[in-house]
Amino acid sequence: MILSSTLAYTPFIDAIAIHDFWYLLIIPMSIFLAIGYKSVRCSNMKNFPRSVAVFTIQILGGLLLLAIAFTIVINVLLPLLAPLPG
Amino acid sequence: MSLNSKPDSDQIKSLSDARTVPKKIAVSIPRSPRSTWFSTLASLGGSIAVHSVSMSTPPPTQFNPLAGLAAVIFPGAGHLVLGRPRRAFFAAVGVMGLFLFGLFLGGIDAIDSKQDKVWFYGQTLVGAPTFVIDAIHQTQFKAYDTTTNTPRTGFPGEHRVSDGSRHVWEQLTEEQIQQGMGPPNIPGLGRLNEIAMLSIVLAGMLNLIIFLDALMPSPERSGKGKMKPVSEEESETGAES
């Protein structure tokens, strides 16, 4: 980016340019979400780390399954149902 | 037992024994004297009510408006008021982690009550931090466009100057751009900007759950789903009684 090369980057003020790795951002988001949710929904705080780990894996696993399902729909099913002309 | 009063240990024992009560009734009704019969009916009614409660999500122990107010001010503060510091800490880590992660990705432009109004409605659920950041963004980083007369984020090649009454965007020369001058912030673009705003909205939605839990705290549960009004210290440390 032109701006990144001419202006100094200031964290939390300027946007960060990591467009190539956007899909990896779901991992820290899932971890923070699991920590916050399990802080109030975990029955026993002794099991908190395990609950957070399980919930994070559930989120990531669910999203991965959704990604696989949509990939199949878009790349396999839709071309079968409505073939592109040509 | 009133739902608003804290149950004592005997009442809790009756909660866990609720499933065994109907068997006792079937045997004891024909042979009981009238006074016992009435008390049996009363216990039947009580057991049905208690049974229905124990089958669903545990009811709130006590409505706590002070904890709710604290939760609105800052994420996790409600649980601190409730005397659950460990839960308060992790709630704050979860909500503020998502909030700061969003700011880290999208910069201060990720919160904008004027140009991203719909996203901002979700972000307000985080509470005071969103309003503080938005106020800083609107007053310190935006300036007026002299042609449309509306405040906006700066474009590359502009800088923010005061014309006496307000801040406006002024075009930079090629030499000034080479020197590193520009707008006070670089706004996020495209998918990354959406992820940044989404992260802060997620923080807001998570904070709503935490706020409701602080306002109407649920009793702690022991291992096998029985309600257990343990003291806050026990629940924090995970101690079993």
Interface residues (C-beta under 8 A of the other chain):
Chain A: I2 L3 S4 T6 L7 A8 Y9 T10 P11 F12 I13 D14 A15 I16 A17 I18 H19 W22 L25 P28 M29 I31 F32 L33 A34 I35 G36 Y37 K38 S39 V40 R41 S43 N44 M45 K46 N47 F48
Chain B: G76 H79 R86 R87 A88 F89 F90 A91 V93 G94 V95 G97 L98 L100 F101 L103 F104 L105 G106 G107 I108 D109 A110 F141 P156 I177 Q178 G180 G182 P184 N185 I186 P187 G188 L189 G190 R191 L192 N193 I195 A196 S199 L202 A203 L206 N207 I209 I210 D213 E220 R221 S222 G223 S235 E236 T237 G238
